[in-house]
Amino acid sequence: MAQQTLSAIDYYKQSPRPKKKKILLAFIGMLLAAALVLLCASYGIIYGVTVAINKPMDYKEAVASGNVASGNKIHFLNTGSSDCIILESNGHLAMIDCAEDTDNPRGFAELELEGYEQRVLKYVKDNFRGADGKVRFDFILGTHSHSDHIGGFDTLLQDQDILVEKAYLKRYHEENIKEQEVVEWDNQEVYDQMVGAVNARGIELIQDIPTESFYLGTFKLRFLNTLEPTEKDLGENENAVALYVEDGDKKILLMADVNYLDGDEQAISKEIGKVDLLKVGHHGYGYSTGTPFLTRTQPKIAILTNDRADSTITVRMRLTLNSRSSQYGTANYNGIIAVIGEEIKLYSNIH
């Protein structure tokens, strides 16, 4: 008897097929697995590994007990979701950004933000006054013209007890910036305020950002992403200057708001390679800290100038999955001091 040949349609009809219920259960299982990965990443746990290291020692308690490690320091102030970072080495100081301010010159509702300029000024005076009552900075750096980075500089510089030798700030080119920022944000105003305050105090203003390495005490520093972009319709974040810090064999990368939209983040990671500590770009928000960047830099410690829970979950996932970075939010610990020695030790509650 000849074997009957089935058509493709008949074969499909006679073949066992999974029931709709099984397909639905499999789909639900996949969703639950994805949700578990997201939940684990949000708490810094993946594949059974907890990446959050021990809670930083309370700085005030450590000072009182004489238990503060010696070495150069980087102060990450708690200024909400804005940046203010102070480098301290062998009696030399530099400030990287100066936090959000209370000014809102055009009265935009969305820019009615909490300002931190007085908190920054108090911290500086409480911790760095010399015998004559003055605070001396070798330089200040405004990484880019957004109010959550340079808004507080005019207030800082109006105080006659604050002395600054040099100020680094890229030129702001409003004609290149996308319309939303020009119309709805106060980039031009905060830029003008900082430039005006620098000039009023007779401080040397450097707007062609150098690329050569230089020293602050024993910190070896280098500015990155220094060119002024000429493209149109940019976000000002694409203009942000990063800072690379070397102290012995320890490497620290402060990424300001550098992101991966125009390739700046990728270029920096190719040039720098692995680092010990990363100040996460753009407060841990979207379009920052991409997989290629983390694959190359592999930071052991990641500092988010933010409440960690307010950063984008995909950024926290990438920090967990790609580099198993221990992650700390400045708002969660009321500021963080990193003391750079044979190892990097973190201290909290610095205000």
BALOBA-1460 file (C-alpha; in Angstrom, 3 decimals):
// residues 351
<rec num="1" residu="m" x="0.000" y="0.000" z="0.000"/>
<rec num="2" residu="a" x="1.478" y="3.378" z="-0.970"/>
<rec num="3" residu="q" x="2.259" y="5.802" z="1.860"/>
<rec num="4" residu="q" x="-0.107" y="8.729" z="1.918"/>
<rec num="5" residu="t" x="1.599" y="12.095" z="1.447"/>
<rec num="6" residu="l" x="0.251" y="14.889" z="3.670"/>
<rec num="7" residu="s" x="0.035" y="18.450" z="2.555"/>
<rec num="8" residu="a" x="1.692" y="21.046" z="4.756"/>
<rec num="9" residu="i" x="-1.718" y="22.199" z="5.976"/>
<rec num="10" residu="d" x="-2.847" y="18.640" z="6.840"/>
<rec num="11" residu="y" x="0.462" y="17.992" z="8.627"/>
<rec num="12" residu="y" x="0.027" y="21.120" z="10.723"/>
<rec num="13" residu="k" x="-3.546" y="20.106" z="11.605"/>
<rec num="14" residu="q" x="-2.445" y="16.651" z="12.757"/>
<rec num="15" residu="s" x="0.622" y="17.861" z="14.702"/>
<rec num="16" residu="p" x="0.322" y="18.333" z="18.475"/>
<rec num="17" residu="r" x="0.011" y="21.996" z="19.340"/>
<rec num="18" residu="p" x="0.525" y="23.705" z="22.689"/>
<rec num="19" residu="k" x="-2.642" y="24.795" z="24.330"/>
<rec num="20" residu="k" x="-3.408" y="28.481" z="24.759"/>
<rec num="21" residu="k" x="-3.245" y="28.046" z="28.512"/>
<rec num="22" residu="k" x="0.341" y="26.770" z="28.337"/>
<rec num="23" residu="i" x="1.362" y="29.654" z="26.099"/>
<rec num="24" residu="l" x="-0.224" y="32.132" z="28.508"/>
<rec num="25" residu="l" x="1.523" y="30.550" z="31.505"/>
<rec num="26" residu="a" x="4.868" y="30.661" z="29.711"/>
<rec num="27" residu="f" x="4.337" y="34.328" z="28.865"/>
<rec num="28" residu="i" x="3.427" y="35.136" z="32.469"/>
<rec num="29" residu="g" x="6.532" y="33.288" z="33.625"/>
<rec num="30" residu="m" x="8.712" y="35.366" z="31.338"/>
<rec num="31" residu="l" x="7.135" y="38.573" z="32.639"/>
<rec num="32" residu="l" x="7.713" y="37.504" z="36.247"/>
<rec num="33" residu="a" x="11.347" y="36.655" z="35.509"/>
<rec num="34" residu="a" x="11.883" y="40.051" z="33.888"/>
<rec num="35" residu="a" x="10.223" y="41.771" z="36.857"/>
<rec num="36" residu="l" x="12.488" y="39.848" z="39.253"/>
<rec num="37" residu="v" x="15.587" y="40.980" z="37.357"/>
<rec num="38" residu="l" x="14.380" y="44.593" z="37.501"/>
<rec num="39" residu="l" x="13.630" y="44.313" z="41.215"/>
<rec num="40" residu="c" x="16.994" y="42.740" z="41.966"/>
<rec num="41" residu="a" x="18.809" y="45.391" z="39.968"/>
<rec num="42" residu="s" x="16.930" y="48.151" z="41.746"/>
<rec num="43" residu="y" x="18.284" y="46.813" z="45.043"/>
<rec num="44" residu="g" x="21.731" y="46.028" z="43.660"/>
<rec num="45" residu="i" x="21.332" y="42.235" z="43.722"/>
<rec num="46" residu="i" x="21.797" y="39.935" z="40.741"/>
<rec num="47" residu="y" x="22.586" y="36.235" z="40.354"/>
<rec num="48" residu="g" x="22.685" y="35.939" z="44.129"/>
<rec num="49" residu="v" x="25.416" y="38.583" z="44.423"/>
<rec num="50" residu="t" x="24.794" y="41.658" z="46.558"/>
<rec num="51" residu="v" x="26.775" y="44.486" z="44.986"/>
<rec num="52" residu="a" x="26.063" y="47.177" z="47.580"/>
<rec num="53" residu="i" x="29.082" y="47.143" z="49.908"/>
<rec num="54" residu="n" x="29.012" y="48.047" z="53.564"/>
<rec num="55" residu="k" x="27.307" y="51.269" z="54.492"/>
<rec num="56" residu="p" x="29.876" y="54.092" z="54.624"/>
<rec num="57" residu="m" x="31.125" y="54.978" z="58.094"/>
<rec num="58" residu="d" x="29.488" y="58.063" z="59.583"/>
<rec num="59" residu="y" x="32.007" y="60.861" z="59.014"/>
<rec num="60" residu="k" x="31.252" y="62.810" z="62.169"/>
<rec num="61" residu="e" x="31.552" y="59.686" z="64.316"/>
<rec num="62" residu="a" x="34.775" y="58.746" z="62.544"/>
<rec num="63" residu="v" x="36.274" y="62.191" z="63.179"/>
<rec num="64" residu="a" x="35.261" y="62.070" z="66.846"/>
<rec num="65" residu="s" x="36.898" y="58.646" z="67.254"/>
<rec num="66" residu="g" x="39.993" y="59.553" z="65.239"/>
<rec num="67" residu="n" x="39.115" y="56.834" z="62.755"/>
<rec num="68" residu="v" x="39.298" y="58.752" z="59.456"/>
<rec num="69" residu="a" x="41.640" y="57.255" z="56.873"/>
<rec num="70" residu="s" x="44.464" y="59.473" z="55.628"/>
<rec num="71" residu="g" x="44.750" y="60.432" z="51.985"/>
<rec num="72" residu="n" x="43.419" y="62.803" z="49.385"/>
<rec num="73" residu="k" x="39.695" y="63.406" z="49.517"/>
<rec num="74" residu="i" x="36.817" y="63.932" z="47.113"/>
<rec num="75" residu="h" x="33.732" y="65.487" z="48.699"/>
<rec num="76" residu="f" x="30.410" y="64.692" z="46.991"/>
<rec num="77" residu="l" x="27.960" y="67.103" z="48.606"/>
<rec num="78" residu="n" x="24.312" y="66.303" z="49.130"/>
<rec num="79" residu="t" x="22.616" y="68.847" z="46.878"/>
<rec num="80" residu="g" x="19.567" y="66.838" z="45.866"/>
<rec num="81" residu="s" x="19.736" y="65.883" z="42.202"/>
<rec num="82" residu="s" x="22.433" y="68.434" z="41.404"/>
<rec num="83" residu="d" x="26.236" y="68.392" z="41.423"/>
<rec num="84" residu="c" x="28.787" y="69.953" z="43.749"/>
<rec num="85" residu="i" x="32.093" y="68.118" z="44.151"/>
<rec num="86" residu="i" x="35.210" y="69.342" z="45.978"/>
<rec num="87" residu="l" x="38.698" y="67.936" z="45.419"/>
<rec num="88" residu="e" x="41.121" y="68.212" z="48.346"/>
<rec num="89" residu="s" x="44.823" y="67.307" z="48.107"/>
<rec num="90" residu="n" x="47.761" y="68.503" z="50.215"/>
<rec num="91" residu="g" x="45.974" y="71.712" z="51.178"/>
<rec num="92" residu="h" x="44.854" y="72.455" z="47.614"/>
<rec num="93" residu="l" x="41.160" y="72.726" z="46.708"/>
<rec num="94" residu="a" x="39.073" y="72.709" z="43.545"/>
<rec num="95" residu="m" x="35.297" y="72.796" z="43.100"/>
<rec num="96" residu="i" x="33.544" y="70.964" z="40.293"/>
<rec num="97" residu="d" x="30.101" y="72.560" z="39.818"/>
<rec num="98" residu="c" x="28.182" y="74.409" z="42.503"/>
<rec num="99" residu="a" x="24.703" y="72.866" z="42.648"/>
<rec num="100" residu="e" x="21.204" y="74.099" z="41.883"/>
<rec num="101" residu="d" x="20.296" y="77.651" z="42.866"/>
<rec num="102" residu="t" x="17.067" y="79.359" z="43.909"/>
<rec num="103" residu="d" x="17.156" y="81.908" z="41.076"/>
<rec num="104" residu="n" x="14.407" y="81.660" z="38.480"/>
<rec num="105" residu="p" x="14.904" y="84.776" z="36.346"/>
<rec num="106" residu="r" x="12.130" y="84.037" z="33.860"/>
<rec num="107" residu="g" x="9.661" y="82.730" z="36.431"/>
<rec num="108" residu="f" x="9.128" y="79.262" z="34.952"/>
<rec num="109" residu="a" x="6.999" y="77.043" z="37.193"/>
<rec num="110" residu="e" x="9.138" y="73.983" z="36.444"/>
<rec num="111" residu="l" x="12.271" y="75.886" z="37.513"/>
<rec num="112" residu="e" x="10.956" y="76.755" z="40.964"/>
<rec num="113" residu="l" x="13.518" y="74.402" z="42.481"/>
<rec num="114" residu="e" x="15.157" y="74.056" z="45.864"/>
<rec num="115" residu="g" x="18.470" y="75.873" z="45.812"/>
<rec num="116" residu="y" x="21.561" y="74.672" z="47.623"/>
<rec num="117" residu="e" x="23.921" y="77.636" z="47.285"/>
<rec num="118" residu="q" x="23.803" y="78.510" z="50.985"/>
<rec num="119" residu="r" x="24.393" y="74.899" z="51.973"/>
<rec num="120" residu="v" x="27.447" y="74.787" z="49.702"/>
<rec num="121" residu="l" x="28.786" y="78.069" z="51.107"/>
<rec num="122" residu="k" x="28.324" y="76.853" z="54.681"/>
<rec num="123" residu="y" x="30.053" y="73.547" z="53.953"/>
<rec num="124" residu="v" x="33.011" y="75.302" z="52.376"/>
<rec num="125" residu="k" x="33.445" y="77.723" z="55.273"/>
<rec num="126" residu="d" x="32.935" y="75.060" z="57.945"/>
<rec num="127" residu="n" x="35.550" y="72.743" z="56.457"/>
<rec num="128" residu="f" x="38.162" y="74.727" z="54.543"/>
<rec num="129" residu="r" x="38.792" y="78.118" z="56.180"/>
<rec num="130" residu="g" x="42.429" y="79.079" z="56.585"/>
<rec num="131" residu="a" x="43.872" y="80.857" z="59.604"/>
<rec num="132" residu="d" x="42.842" y="84.184" z="58.058"/>
<rec num="133" residu="g" x="39.233" y="83.045" z="57.615"/>
<rec num="134" residu="k" x="39.582" y="82.743" z="53.848"/>
<rec num="135" residu="v" x="38.868" y="79.701" z="51.656"/>
<rec num="136" residu="r" x="41.187" y="79.330" z="48.654"/>
<rec num="137" residu="f" x="40.407" y="77.336" z="45.533"/>
<rec num="138" residu="d" x="43.081" y="76.684" z="42.927"/>
<rec num="139" residu="f" x="40.264" y="76.505" z="40.399"/>
<rec num="140" residu="i" x="36.558" y="76.025" z="39.891"/>
<rec num="141" residu="l" x="35.010" y="74.176" z="36.948"/>
<rec num="142" residu="g" x="31.526" y="74.733" z="35.600"/>
<rec num="143" residu="t" x="31.009" y="71.533" z="33.625"/>
<rec num="144" residu="h" x="28.188" y="72.970" z="31.477"/>
<rec num="145" residu="s" x="25.533" y="75.669" z="31.503"/>
<rec num="146" residu="h" x="22.671" y="74.027" z="33.356"/>
<rec num="147" residu="s" x="21.423" y="75.498" z="36.617"/>
<rec num="148" residu="d" x="21.785" y="72.221" z="38.535"/>
<rec num="149" residu="h" x="25.533" y="72.435" z="37.905"/>
<rec num="150" residu="i" x="26.575" y="76.092" z="37.840"/>
<rec num="151" residu="g" x="23.595" y="77.856" z="39.411"/>
<rec num="152" residu="g" x="25.284" y="78.411" z="42.776"/>
<rec num="153" residu="f" x="28.588" y="79.840" z="41.543"/>
<rec num="154" residu="d" x="27.475" y="83.477" z="41.529"/>
<rec num="155" residu="t" x="26.486" y="83.259" z="45.209"/>
<rec num="156" residu="l" x="29.742" y="81.516" z="46.124"/>
<rec num="157" residu="l" x="31.863" y="84.117" z="44.338"/>
<rec num="158" residu="q" x="30.021" y="87.092" z="45.803"/>
<rec num="159" residu="d" x="31.358" y="86.095" z="49.226"/>
<rec num="160" residu="q" x="34.615" y="87.967" z="49.805"/>
<rec num="161" residu="d" x="35.989" y="85.160" z="51.972"/>
<rec num="162" residu="i" x="36.047" y="82.845" z="48.944"/>
<rec num="163" residu="l" x="39.188" y="83.257" z="46.846"/>
<rec num="164" residu="v" x="39.554" y="81.556" z="43.458"/>
<rec num="165" residu="e" x="42.586" y="81.581" z="41.195"/>
<rec num="166" residu="k" x="41.067" y="80.245" z="37.942"/>
<rec num="167" residu="a" x="37.609" y="79.457" z="36.577"/>
<rec num="168" residu="y" x="37.046" y="76.989" z="33.738"/>
<rec num="169" residu="l" x="33.793" y="77.278" z="31.781"/>
<rec num="170" residu="k" x="33.105" y="76.436" z="28.147"/>
<rec num="171" residu="r" x="31.378" y="79.095" z="26.079"/>
<rec num="172" residu="y" x="27.629" y="78.681" z="25.805"/>
<rec num="173" residu="h" x="26.377" y="78.763" z="22.213"/>
<rec num="174" residu="e" x="22.635" y="79.280" z="22.423"/>
<rec num="175" residu="e" x="22.312" y="79.167" z="18.612"/>
<rec num="176" residu="n" x="23.302" y="75.471" z="18.731"/>
<rec num="177" residu="i" x="20.979" y="74.438" z="21.556"/>
<rec num="178" residu="k" x="17.637" y="72.756" z="20.962"/>
<rec num="179" residu="e" x="14.585" y="74.956" z="21.148"/>
<rec num="180" residu="q" x="13.088" y="73.432" z="24.300"/>
<rec num="181" residu="e" x="16.109" y="74.393" z="26.388"/>
<rec num="182" residu="v" x="16.342" y="77.862" z="24.863"/>
<rec num="183" residu="v" x="12.656" y="78.618" z="25.393"/>
<rec num="184" residu="e" x="11.928" y="76.823" z="28.671"/>
<rec num="185" residu="w" x="15.226" y="76.684" z="30.598"/>
<rec num="186" residu="d" x="17.580" y="79.327" z="31.985"/>
<rec num="187" residu="n" x="20.886" y="78.171" z="30.466"/>
<rec num="188" residu="q" x="21.823" y="81.609" z="29.165"/>
<rec num="189" residu="e" x="20.980" y="83.310" z="32.447"/>
<rec num="190" residu="v" x="23.056" y="80.983" z="34.672"/>
<rec num="191" residu="y" x="25.941" y="81.170" z="32.202"/>
<rec num="192" residu="d" x="25.832" y="84.981" z="32.238"/>
<rec num="193" residu="q" x="25.591" y="85.018" z="36.037"/>
<rec num="194" residu="m" x="28.668" y="82.823" z="36.462"/>
<rec num="195" residu="v" x="30.721" y="84.754" z="33.898"/>
<rec num="196" residu="g" x="29.650" y="88.036" z="35.498"/>
<rec num="197" residu="a" x="30.595" y="86.854" z="38.992"/>
<rec num="198" residu="v" x="33.991" y="85.590" z="37.794"/>
<rec num="199" residu="n" x="34.751" y="88.855" z="36.023"/>
<rec num="200" residu="a" x="33.566" y="90.958" z="38.953"/>
<rec num="201" residu="r" x="36.099" y="89.254" z="41.216"/>
<rec num="202" residu="g" x="38.923" y="89.549" z="38.683"/>
<rec num="203" residu="i" x="39.332" y="85.777" z="38.434"/>
<rec num="204" residu="e" x="41.101" y="84.358" z="35.392"/>
<rec num="205" residu="l" x="38.392" y="82.902" z="33.118"/>
<rec num="206" residu="i" x="39.492" y="80.027" z="30.866"/>
<rec num="207" residu="q" x="36.995" y="79.035" z="28.178"/>
<rec num="208" residu="d" x="39.274" y="77.112" z="25.817"/>
<rec num="209" residu="i" x="39.477" y="74.073" z="28.051"/>
<rec num="210" residu="p" x="42.992" y="72.577" z="28.026"/>
<rec num="211" residu="t" x="43.629" y="68.898" z="27.353"/>
<rec num="212" residu="e" x="47.026" y="68.581" z="29.048"/>
<rec num="213" residu="s" x="47.347" y="66.906" z="32.445"/>
<rec num="214" residu="f" x="48.074" y="69.100" z="35.475"/>
<rec num="215" residu="y" x="48.302" y="68.716" z="39.241"/>
<rec num="216" residu="l" x="46.172" y="69.748" z="42.189"/>
<rec num="217" residu="g" x="48.382" y="68.838" z="45.130"/>
<rec num="218" residu="t" x="49.229" y="65.226" z="44.293"/>
<rec num="219" residu="f" x="46.061" y="64.616" z="42.269"/>
<rec num="220" residu="k" x="46.867" y="64.324" z="38.563"/>
<rec num="221" residu="l" x="43.945" y="65.812" z="36.614"/>
<rec num="222" residu="r" x="42.838" y="65.924" z="33.006"/>
<rec num="223" residu="f" x="39.751" y="67.501" z="31.433"/>
<rec num="224" residu="l" x="37.811" y="65.389" z="28.922"/>
<rec num="225" residu="n" x="35.196" y="66.265" z="26.284"/>
<rec num="226" residu="t" x="36.799" y="69.679" z="25.917"/>
<rec num="227" residu="l" x="35.854" y="70.605" z="22.340"/>
<rec num="228" residu="e" x="32.971" y="72.970" z="21.726"/>
<rec num="229" residu="p" x="30.459" y="71.158" z="19.480"/>
<rec num="230" residu="t" x="29.345" y="72.971" z="16.356"/>
<rec num="231" residu="e" x="26.272" y="70.871" z="15.526"/>
<rec num="232" residu="k" x="22.768" y="72.323" z="15.793"/>
<rec num="233" residu="d" x="19.854" y="71.209" z="17.976"/>
<rec num="234" residu="l" x="22.061" y="69.926" z="20.789"/>
<rec num="235" residu="g" x="21.246" y="69.475" z="24.425"/>
<rec num="236" residu="e" x="23.688" y="71.380" z="26.653"/>
<rec num="237" residu="n" x="24.613" y="68.058" z="28.283"/>
<rec num="238" residu="e" x="26.541" y="67.280" z="25.101"/>
<rec num="239" residu="n" x="28.790" y="70.217" z="26.027"/>
<rec num="240" residu="a" x="29.612" y="68.837" z="29.485"/>
<rec num="241" residu="v" x="33.260" y="68.571" z="30.565"/>
<rec num="242" residu="a" x="34.323" y="65.401" z="32.404"/>
<rec num="243" residu="l" x="37.311" y="65.207" z="34.751"/>
<rec num="244" residu="y" x="39.758" y="62.311" z="35.077"/>
<rec num="245" residu="v" x="41.579" y="62.073" z="38.413"/>
<rec num="246" residu="e" x="44.590" y="59.874" z="39.152"/>
<rec num="247" residu="d" x="46.013" y="59.350" z="42.623"/>
<rec num="248" residu="g" x="48.767" y="56.742" z="42.629"/>
<rec num="249" residu="d" x="47.237" y="53.641" z="41.100"/>
<rec num="250" residu="k" x="43.675" y="54.795" z="41.807"/>
<rec num="251" residu="k" x="41.607" y="56.188" z="38.941"/>
<rec num="252" residu="i" x="38.482" y="58.320" z="39.347"/>
<rec num="253" residu="l" x="36.204" y="59.518" z="36.558"/>
<rec num="254" residu="l" x="33.773" y="62.392" z="37.172"/>
<rec num="255" residu="m" x="31.340" y="62.335" z="34.252"/>
<rec num="256" residu="a" x="29.258" y="65.480" z="34.896"/>
<rec num="257" residu="d" x="26.262" y="65.065" z="32.529"/>
<rec num="258" residu="v" x="28.170" y="63.436" z="29.673"/>
<rec num="259" residu="n" x="25.931" y="60.919" z="27.898"/>
<rec num="260" residu="y" x="26.055" y="58.549" z="24.934"/>
<rec num="261" residu="l" x="23.752" y="60.391" z="22.512"/>
<rec num="262" residu="d" x="26.566" y="61.873" z="20.439"/>
<rec num="263" residu="g" x="29.300" y="59.354" z="21.277"/>
<rec num="264" residu="d" x="31.126" y="61.392" z="23.964"/>
<rec num="265" residu="e" x="30.678" y="58.737" z="26.639"/>
<rec num="266" residu="q" x="31.964" y="55.990" z="24.364"/>
<rec num="267" residu="a" x="34.991" y="58.066" z="23.322"/>
<rec num="268" residu="i" x="35.929" y="58.770" z="26.933"/>
<rec num="269" residu="s" x="35.689" y="55.114" z="27.949"/>
<rec num="270" residu="k" x="37.913" y="54.042" z="25.053"/>
<rec num="271" residu="e" x="40.533" y="56.564" z="26.109"/>
<rec num="272" residu="i" x="40.445" y="55.952" z="29.868"/>
<rec num="273" residu="g" x="39.665" y="52.253" z="30.354"/>
<rec num="274" residu="k" x="39.042" y="50.807" z="33.808"/>
<rec num="275" residu="v" x="38.442" y="53.077" z="36.802"/>
<rec num="276" residu="d" x="38.056" y="52.525" z="40.535"/>
<rec num="277" residu="l" x="35.371" y="55.144" z="41.168"/>
<rec num="278" residu="l" x="32.828" y="56.649" z="38.812"/>
<rec num="279" residu="k" x="30.691" y="59.721" z="39.383"/>
<rec num="280" residu="v" x="27.784" y="58.484" z="37.281"/>
<rec num="281" residu="g" x="26.858" y="60.750" z="34.388"/>
<rec num="282" residu="h" x="23.654" y="62.809" z="34.446"/>
<rec num="283" residu="h" x="22.645" y="61.781" z="37.984"/>
<rec num="284" residu="g" x="21.890" y="58.255" z="36.748"/>
<rec num="285" residu="y" x="19.153" y="59.407" z="34.380"/>
<rec num="286" residu="g" x="18.490" y="58.070" z="30.883"/>
<rec num="287" residu="y" x="20.950" y="58.310" z="27.982"/>
<rec num="288" residu="s" x="23.891" y="57.891" z="30.364"/>
<rec num="289" residu="t" x="26.174" y="55.103" z="31.527"/>
<rec num="290" residu="g" x="25.612" y="52.772" z="28.593"/>
<rec num="291" residu="t" x="26.712" y="49.146" z="28.328"/>
<rec num="292" residu="p" x="29.796" y="49.781" z="26.121"/>
<rec num="293" residu="f" x="30.941" y="52.486" z="28.546"/>
<rec num="294" residu="l" x="30.613" y="50.240" z="31.601"/>
<rec num="295" residu="t" x="32.155" y="47.248" z="29.844"/>
<rec num="296" residu="r" x="35.309" y="49.310" z="29.375"/>
<rec num="297" residu="t" x="35.400" y="51.277" z="32.649"/>
<rec num="298" residu="q" x="34.253" y="48.570" z="35.133"/>
<rec num="299" residu="p" x="33.960" y="50.923" z="38.145"/>
<rec num="300" residu="k" x="34.092" y="49.265" z="41.547"/>
<rec num="301" residu="i" x="32.282" y="52.210" z="43.166"/>
<rec num="302" residu="a" x="29.547" y="54.289" z="41.540"/>
<rec num="303" residu="i" x="28.438" y="57.598" z="43.098"/>
<rec num="304" residu="l" x="25.082" y="58.984" z="41.974"/>
<rec num="305" residu="t" x="24.515" y="62.668" z="42.723"/>
<rec num="306" residu="n" x="20.897" y="61.954" z="43.453"/>
<rec num="307" residu="d" x="18.639" y="59.781" z="45.540"/>
<rec num="308" residu="r" x="19.556" y="56.355" z="44.167"/>
<rec num="309" residu="a" x="15.889" y="55.387" z="43.789"/>
<rec num="310" residu="d" x="15.324" y="58.437" z="41.572"/>
<rec num="311" residu="s" x="17.926" y="57.342" z="39.031"/>
<rec num="312" residu="t" x="16.721" y="55.375" z="36.019"/>
<rec num="313" residu="i" x="16.330" y="51.685" z="36.777"/>
<rec num="314" residu="t" x="18.021" y="50.676" z="33.517"/>
<rec num="315" residu="v" x="21.132" y="52.611" z="34.581"/>
<rec num="316" residu="r" x="21.153" y="50.799" z="37.925"/>
<rec num="317" residu="m" x="20.688" y="47.501" z="36.080"/>
<rec num="318" residu="r" x="23.648" y="48.212" z="33.815"/>
<rec num="319" residu="l" x="25.829" y="49.163" z="36.780"/>
<rec num="320" residu="t" x="24.866" y="45.879" z="38.411"/>
<rec num="321" residu="l" x="25.059" y="43.579" z="35.394"/>
<rec num="322" residu="n" x="27.990" y="45.068" z="33.491"/>
<rec num="323" residu="s" x="30.367" y="46.049" z="36.273"/>
<rec num="324" residu="r" x="28.818" y="44.926" z="39.587"/>
<rec num="325" residu="s" x="29.442" y="48.431" z="40.864"/>
<rec num="326" residu="s" x="28.629" y="49.256" z="44.480"/>
<rec num="327" residu="q" x="26.171" y="52.137" z="44.134"/>
<rec num="328" residu="y" x="25.698" y="55.096" z="46.485"/>
<rec num="329" residu="g" x="23.348" y="58.060" z="46.203"/>
<rec num="330" residu="t" x="24.572" y="61.314" z="47.755"/>
<rec num="331" residu="a" x="21.034" y="62.132" z="48.886"/>
<rec num="332" residu="n" x="20.737" y="58.749" z="50.632"/>
<rec num="333" residu="y" x="23.859" y="59.321" z="52.741"/>
<rec num="334" residu="n" x="23.694" y="63.109" z="53.237"/>
<rec num="335" residu="g" x="26.858" y="63.524" z="51.209"/>
<rec num="336" residu="i" x="29.843" y="61.227" z="50.744"/>
<rec num="337" residu="i" x="33.582" y="61.690" z="51.196"/>
<rec num="338" residu="a" x="35.855" y="59.319" z="49.303"/>
<rec num="339" residu="v" x="39.302" y="59.085" z="50.910"/>
<rec num="340" residu="i" x="41.853" y="57.844" z="48.407"/>
<rec num="341" residu="g" x="44.591" y="55.644" z="49.852"/>
<rec num="342" residu="e" x="45.668" y="52.046" z="49.336"/>
<rec num="343" residu="e" x="41.935" y="51.522" z="49.047"/>
<rec num="344" residu="i" x="39.079" y="53.969" z="48.623"/>
<rec num="345" residu="k" x="37.117" y="54.429" z="51.835"/>
<rec num="346" residu="l" x="33.740" y="56.114" z="51.903"/>
<rec num="347" residu="y" x="32.251" y="58.219" z="54.688"/>
<rec num="348" residu="s" x="28.662" y="59.438" z="54.937"/>
<rec num="349" residu="n" x="26.737" y="62.226" z="56.655"/>
<rec num="350" residu="i" x="29.325" y="64.869" z="55.823"/>
<rec num="351" residu="h" x="27.051" y="67.924" z="56.241"/>
